[in-house]
Amino acid sequence: MFIQVSNLKKSYKTGNVTTPVLNNVNLSLDSGEIGVILGPSGSGKSTLLNIIGGLDRCDSGSVLVDRTEVTRLSDKKLTDYRRKKIGFIFQFYNLVPHLTVGENIEVVSNISKSPLPTDEVLRDVDMLDKKYRFPNELSGGEQQRVSIARAIVKNPILLLCDEPTGALDFLTSREILKLLQKINRNFGTTILMITHNEAISSMSNRIFKVRSGEIIENKINKNIIPAERIEW
């Protein structure tokens, strides 16, 4: 398995109060697959994604990504892991406002070990004609396309998406999902996405349902549909 999460536990402590967030979580995903983690707000899905991406640490258990045991990495090696292997896409675009579209992409490509050409990536997300625009000149969907381009320009082995359509309307959301499916198909990029929208799971290979920090359902989707056919 490309991703193997085993017996993962995580809690947060505030004063004398300990709040469990993840309880003995197990999941796996093959290379080149799309996985969707479903769950309501507060179910622990963002924490799970952040631990897999090396943004947070667990209390116990293990996370293996491409034969790297992420949970045992030092802080320095975690930084290298995030920089070289992981692409992040969030609900909010986090673009640098005073940089153009192209410059927002190049900020990441300049620190990457084997980046893809900026123009090629912008062409793949249909934003090459807006290379010299600034973020405030773009729509929400266009800004999300730029954030996706920024994530894939480093040529990551794993793309982690935290509610990537959460701030978008239905039609724009579907366009973004089509784009993610295209990236998965064209680059073979493994994608793990969290969402509260169950309809999105129909485009994935594997579906993980989370409730109160536990995986309550783990299934293979045998009827994957193109993103343009998703309805909700």
Secondary structure, 3 states (H helix, E strand, C coil): CCEEEEEEEEEEEECCEEEEEEEEEEEEECCCCEEEEECCCCCCHHHHHHHHCCCCCCCEEEEEECCEEHHHCCHHHHHHHHHHHEEEEECCCCCCCCCCHHHHHHHHHCCCCCCCCHHHHHHHCCCHHHCCCCHHHCCHHHHHHHHHHHHHCCCCCEEEEECCCCCCCHHHHHHHHHHHHHHHHHHCCEEEEEECCHHHHHHCCEEEEEECCEEEEEEECCCCCCHHHCCC
